[in-house]
Amino acid sequence: MALYEETLTSRILQVVLLVPIISMLAGLYATYQAEEGFEIMLATTVGVAILLLDVMAIRIEIDERELRIRGILGLIVRKTVPIENMASFRVGEGWTSCYGTIHFNLPARGCVTIHQRKGWTVSFTTNNPEEVARVLATLGVLREP
């Protein structure tokens, strides 16, 4: 059972990312009409569409064992941090005030940076940074000032 769940989206980003998908579909149709290179264009269109769909939203889940960050599909954008590997965390105001070696960023009210005992620093944006902080503190992760 998840102690915290949130899905972060940006309508502007979704509209902007639809433009390349529509362009790729137009190119796919053009290669079909030309009867040359359709298979290559099809593979490229599917790959680009999967990538763009995966980055359109971030899903954050925290349970007793781990923090999971996933994209819409969870194929490319994905990171899992076990609670016992978290040394500390920091909460930032605004979605541009955090940085990490691995960073998941969409416009939001705040952000959280997780410092791991082993591995890289992970940061992500959230609309409820204090709720995330409360859950992490409840799980025994130290909060940095």
C-alpha positions, 0 to 999 in steps of 0.5 A: 500500500502506497503512503504517498502517490502523485502524478505530475503533468504539464499541459504545455509540455504535452502539447509541445511534445505532440508536435513531433509525434504528429510530424513523425506520423506525417513523415510515416505517411509520406514514406508509405506513399513513396514506397521507400523506407517505410519500415525504418520510418515506422520503427523510428516513429514508434521509438520516438513516440514511446520516448515522448509519451514516457516523459509527458508525466512523472508518477511518484509513489512512496511505500514502506520499502521504497520510493518509485519515480516512473514516466507514463509508461515506465519504460525509459523514465524510471528510478527506484530508491530503497528507503534503507539507502536514503541517507537524507533529503532536502526540500526546495521551494519552486521546481527549479531549486533542486538538482541531483545527478538524476533529476526528474523535472516538470513544473511544480510547487516544489522539489525534493532531493534524496541523498543516497548512502550508495549511489547518486543523488536523486531529485524530483519535482512535486506539487506537495513537497511538505507531504513528501517530507512528512512521509519520508520523515515518518519512514525515518529518513533525516531531513536536511535544513 
